[in-house]
Amino acid sequence: MQLPIKAILIFHTAARAGSIARAAEELGVTPSAVSQQIQLLEVQLGVTLMAKAGRGVALTEAGERYVSMIADQIDQIEEATGIIRGFRSVTTLTVRATPTLSNKWLLPRLGSLLDGHPDLEIRLDGTNEPTDFNQELVDIELRHGNGRWPGLFVEGVAEEQFFPVCSPAYAAKASLLPQDILRHRLIHSVKSQAQWTNWFSLAGLRPQERWQRVLFDRSHMAIDAAVRGMGIALESTLMMDEELKSGRLVCPVITPPAVRIVTQWIVCPRDHLRQKKVRVFLDWLRAERDVWQLSYPAGSVHTEHPDRT
């Protein structure tokens, strides 16, 4: 029997994309051409590989087994083909992440991923809009929220600590009692899961009158405002890591209560985890996360960063 290489490659692309339309777009052919090749392969194998699932497609049990057996070999074929052609094989990975996480945490570390994987091309899409994986060509997303998205692979990035911070020129480190906060301008990140009202409750404070405030709809704007001496922000160790390490932000409150929550989540369809480029990114992200967590031990609130005296 002649091996239906074309049909196998098209099936693999559709399985990875989770959508006939997305596979057709990636391959530069029509959706009907993709469907015809998959049907041809199913006839050759004598099994059903894919079934409709909403606006996309889902693998059958036989399809799952078949993809798991051929994925690595197809990756090797693509790499070998690029080498023989005399070109450097390049794989593009599209990552969507919130603007603050993209700018404040991913970007400063991304060089190590690129240096370690020169054949990996990264497209970083910084937006708060959740991905419709059936319609958009996004490989993996780092999503802000509560972690409840049925039908998708979901893993928390890390537990974050939220506590008050400001420029040391605005207020010295550990120079204020919790109740003193109310006498200062407070910077609000309006979409954050940690708000000043929650922090007041943890600190046992009941403000008797409205406090002075300035509001931003992005955490990176609130962090930058605090660095510029505009007031005191309630922000996350994950998002203001560089500012804490450099001393541009300090915690002005003596022994402040901390809010500890996971707000950023790794999200993608489960079949994307079969892709080598996704596995490479996840391995790198988890390793970077583990190193980062050493600076912020569980249960600690940093009025002083451990790298500074």
PyMOL commands that set and color helices and strands:
alter all, ss='L'
color gray80, all
select helices_A, chain A and resi 5-17+20-27+31-45+61-84+99-116+178-183+196-202+219-227+241-246+270-274+276-293
alter helices_A, ss='H'
color red, helices_A
select strands_A, chain A and resi 50-53+56-59+91-97+120-126+140-144+153-156+160-165+186-189+213-216+232-236+259-261+264-268
alter strands_A, ss='S'
color yellow, strands_A
deselect
rebuild
show_as cartoon
